[in-house]
């Protein structure tokens, strides 16, 4: 149904089709890409019509373009996160899986049989991949080609490098069991190093979370109440008579501050801080910004709740004393 749209907008659907392969999407990638285009177009039309009737037509054009690309980015983001999750599961199980395959090879099994026997449920994503590679080898495909194709189905540079080393060793005449054991040992050492790095940056992560979710909204709550109190107090001061002000080189006039505007500014600032801080957390913990996207709603909700709770608490406390 949506395939014609995918073909028309082929420049936009190519990335979605590739990510669909990485994410092991059960649906037809072209159909899914066409569906993403359809939703993007509908959102763009709704945005244009809304702005056309309530504001200006050229605002509608800008909003339509923004909505189209934003929906496309959202679909790609969802597929990318699913692909990263799948690759992460495969990376976590890879050392034990390689070690088990090497053990089966040393026990006298052929490569395809060793892969099939090693395809255990606890290996998750690798179970289906091992079965797929074993079937290809059993039907006559070269083991290096099958392993290379497997690395391309997983969005993982680590797995791709590991498979490349194994394939290079096989082509060079190395023993497959020894290669797998060495690769498994190297991967375990990498995971140990990652854990040590994560432990060293954990302090920075905690500091960012506390600063964004607690300290910043606390200070903003205090300052907003202070501004509101000062505005109310200063606006109630009566201006002195003209004969008094003419005798002194000072101009005294009532001060009026829009507390609603200040509150809106604080809310926007907290939201932006939550987004940027989440991206930084993802960068320092996982090495990529999108790994921190899952922290955005948590930090956003906590920071806004703390801000409004602190603000209401101080207002009620001041009302009790004064």
Secondary structure, DSSP 8 states (H G I E B T S, - for coil): --HHHHHHTHHHHHHHHHHHHHTT-SS-HHHHHHHHHHHHHHHHHHHHHHHHHHS-HHHHHHHHHHHHHHHHHHHHHHHHHHHHHHHHHHHHHHHHHHHHHHHHHHTT--HHHHHHHH--GGGTHHHHHHHHHHHHHHTT--HHHHHHHHHHTS--HHHHHHHHHHHHHHHTT--HHHHHHHHHHHHHHHHHHHHHHHHHHHHHHHHHHHIIIIIHHHHHHHHHHHHHHHHHHHHTS----HHHHTTSS---------HHHHHHHHHHHHHHHHHHHHHHHHHHHHSSGGGGGGGHHHHHHHHHHHHHHHHHHHHHHHHHH-
